[in-house]
Amino acid sequence: MPEETDTGERRLLTGRQLFALVTEMRATGHAMFRCADRKERLGKVPPRLRSRVRVDEGDVVLAEPWDWEDDRAEIVWRYTNREAMRLRSDGHVTFS
């Protein structure tokens, strides 16, 4: 399920990664989000991503569930609004 970024590179799902919708932002870079497998997870925005982009409620992100705790995940990538609309139109993201 590839997606082009603004620079033209393609962002692919690898391993256990899932598309997710941020439902609630919490303190210190943590967020609740609903993943494509219909599970609500608590996740964190890593500092390397937090310093470059802002993650808000309603954003479509790429999340990777933790191996040792399935109800938590780390946000790997945040899609821009244009990229999220394209993911929805291509049928990769089916939740609202």
N, C-alpha and C positions, 0 to 999 in steps of 0.2 A: 504494500500500500504506500507507494511513494508520493511525495509532495514536493513541489519546487519552492525554494525560498526566494526572497527578493534578489539574492545574488545569482540565482539560477541553479544552485546545487540542489540535489534531491535528498530529501529526508526520508529514510526508510524505517519501518518497524523492524526491530531485530530482537531476537530472543523472546523475553517475556513482556516487551513493551506494549502498551495499550494507549489508545486515544482516550482522553478524559476531559470532562467539563468541570471547571472550578466552580463550586457552589458557595463556598464561604472562605474568606481570608481570615486567618487568625494571627496572633502576635508572632513576632520574630521569624518571619519567613515560613510559617506553617499554613497549610490550606486543607480544606475538605474538598474532595472532588468525587464525581461519579464517573467510573470507568466504563469502557465499552462492554465489559463483562457483567455490567449492572451492579457492581459492588461499590459501596461508599468506602472511601479510604481516606485516612489522614496522611498527608504527605508534607514534605518539606521542599522548599526551593533552595538548592545549594548555593553557597556564597558566590561561586563562579558565575552562576546564572543571574542571581539577585543583583549583582553589580552591573550587569549589562542590560537587563530588561525588567520591566515592571509586570508582575502577574496580578491580575484583578479578577473579581468574580465575573463569571460568564466567559472567560477565556478558554479556548480549546488548547490543551497541552498534550504532550507525549509523556506518559508516566511509566515508570518501571517498578512493579511491586517488589518488595524486599523478599529475598529467599527464605529468611527465617521468621518473617511475620507478614502473613498475606494481607492483613487489613491495613497495612502501611505501604507507602511508596515514595519514590523520589521523582520530582519533576525533572525531565531530561531536556525538554524543549517547549517553548511557547510559540504557537502559530499566530501570525498577524491576522487581523480581521479578514483581509483578502484571501489569505491561505485557508482560513477556517471556512469561509463561504465556498471555496473551491472543494474542500474536503467534503462538505455537506452535499454539494451538487454532484460530486462523483460517487456519492453513496458510502464513503468510508466512515463518516460520522453520522449516526442515525438518531442520536439523542439531541434535544434542543438546548 
